[in-house]
């Protein structure tokens, strides 16, 4: 089966936000648990990335999984690190999606690591 989406041009409302984001340290493994809310009337396929202190690279933890209109979706992801992150370390999180004009929208926040 193939999903078909119909949207009347000009009526699209696009937007999403991070409702909650927790990062738990489990030795050299970190568990990221988060909820994304789609506040618009068009499904989105956001990308979520993490950046650790002292590391310029971004680690993609979500890509191309739909969040349907006016709904919330819960996600989880485990990340291995060469060394354990210290409790209280600040991890940068960004959520990226395209708006109705195919412009990239980015929402960023800092999240504290917990044990």
C-alpha positions, 0 to 999 in steps of 0.5 A: 500500500502507498499512503496518499496525502492531499493538502489544499494549497495555501492552507498548510500550517507547518510547525513542530516543537520538542515537548521533552528531551531527556538524556540519561548516562549509562556508562559510555552509553547515553539514552536520549528519550524525547517527544516531538509535537507536530503543531501543524496540519501537514505531516513532517519528517524532522531530523534530530541531532546531538552535539556533545561538549568539545565535539564540533560534529553533530550526531543524527539520531532521527531522520525521515520518520513521520510525525502526523498533524496535531500529534505527538510522537515519542522517540528513543535512541542510544548513543555510544561515547568513547568516554562517559559524559559527566552528569550535568554536561550540556548536550546541544540538541537541534530539530530540523524540518522544512516549512511550507516554502521549502525553507529549513527551520531549526529549533535548538536547545541545551539538555543536561545529562542525568544519571 
